[in-house]
């Protein structure tokens, strides 16, 4: 493998060259995570693949003897349902949270 390959750019520090025209109209969705603790088998798929790093593994054990995920940052969830799709035990699901304040249409 060649040693002169530059590292991949960090997408979290990337700046856009222009502001999107509809940036003030776009609303970021938010979700609320629900975890069925005793159904979890501790595979960590939801924690590892969450694009917003919302989950972390708990220090406690469930009745099966596994560490289960818990919500680390509830405001970061964008209701993408990726954790829900990846969970082999169907132990986690997400519901949409309505924004307070209503629409200005």
C-alpha positions as CSV (number, residue, x, y, z in Angstrom):
1,X,0.0,0.0,0.0
2,X,1.5,3.4,-1.0
3,X,2.5,5.7,1.8
4,X,1.9,8.9,-0.1
5,X,-1.9,8.7,0.0
6,X,-3.4,11.8,1.9
7,X,-5.9,11.1,4.7
8,X,-9.6,11.5,3.9
9,X,-11.0,15.0,4.7
10,X,-12.9,15.4,7.9
11,X,-16.6,16.0,6.9
12,X,-17.4,17.6,10.3
13,X,-15.2,20.6,9.5
14,X,-16.2,21.0,5.9
15,X,-17.5,24.4,4.9
16,X,-20.0,25.0,2.2
17,X,-19.1,27.5,-0.5
18,X,-22.6,29.0,-0.5
19,X,-25.6,28.9,1.8
20,X,-28.5,26.8,0.4
21,X,-31.4,28.9,-0.8
22,X,-34.0,27.2,1.3
23,X,-31.9,26.9,4.5
24,X,-34.3,28.9,6.6
25,X,-37.3,26.7,5.5
26,X,-35.7,23.3,6.1
27,X,-36.6,21.8,9.4
28,X,-34.3,19.1,10.9
29,X,-36.5,16.2,12.2
30,X,-36.1,15.0,15.7
31,X,-36.8,11.6,17.2
32,X,-37.3,10.0,20.5
33,X,-35.7,6.6,21.1
34,X,-37.4,3.8,22.9
35,X,-35.3,0.8,24.1
36,X,-36.8,-2.5,25.2
37,X,-34.0,-3.3,27.6
38,X,-34.8,-6.9,28.3
39,X,-35.1,-7.8,24.6
40,X,-31.5,-6.5,23.9
41,X,-28.7,-9.0,23.5
42,X,-25.9,-6.4,23.5
43,X,-24.7,-6.6,19.9
44,X,-23.9,-2.9,19.8
45,X,-25.0,-2.5,16.1
46,X,-27.2,0.5,17.1
47,X,-24.4,2.2,19.0
48,X,-21.7,1.7,16.3
49,X,-23.8,2.7,13.3
50,X,-25.7,5.6,14.6
51,X,-24.8,8.5,12.3
52,X,-25.3,11.1,15.1
53,X,-23.6,9.2,18.0
54,X,-26.8,9.3,20.1
55,X,-26.4,5.9,21.9
56,X,-23.9,4.4,24.3
57,X,-23.7,1.1,26.1
58,X,-25.0,1.1,29.7
59,X,-22.9,-0.1,32.6
60,X,-25.9,-2.1,33.9
61,X,-27.1,-5.5,32.7
62,X,-30.5,-6.6,31.5
63,X,-32.2,-9.9,32.7
64,X,-30.3,-11.8,30.0
65,X,-27.0,-10.6,31.4
66,X,-26.1,-8.2,28.5
67,X,-25.1,-4.6,28.5
68,X,-27.9,-2.6,26.7
69,X,-27.8,0.7,24.9
70,X,-28.9,3.9,26.5
71,X,-29.5,7.4,25.1
72,X,-26.5,9.6,25.5
73,X,-27.7,12.7,23.7
74,X,-31.5,12.7,23.1
75,X,-31.5,16.0,21.2
76,X,-29.1,14.7,18.5
77,X,-31.5,12.1,17.2
78,X,-32.8,12.9,13.7
79,X,-35.3,10.1,13.5
80,X,-33.4,8.2,10.7
81,X,-34.5,4.8,12.0
82,X,-31.1,3.2,11.2
83,X,-30.9,1.8,14.7
84,X,-34.3,0.3,14.3
85,X,-33.4,-1.3,11.0
86,X,-30.1,-2.8,12.3
87,X,-31.4,-4.3,15.5
88,X,-31.7,-8.1,15.1
89,X,-33.9,-8.4,18.2
90,X,-36.2,-5.5,17.5
91,X,-35.3,-4.0,20.8
92,X,-35.1,-0.3,19.8
93,X,-37.5,1.9,17.9
94,X,-37.8,5.6,17.2
95,X,-40.8,7.9,17.1
96,X,-41.0,11.4,15.6
97,X,-41.1,14.4,17.9
98,X,-43.2,17.3,16.7
99,X,-41.5,20.7,17.0
100,X,-42.9,23.2,19.4
101,X,-44.2,26.5,18.0
102,X,-46.2,25.2,15.0
103,X,-45.9,26.1,11.4
104,X,-45.8,29.7,10.0
105,X,-47.5,28.8,6.7
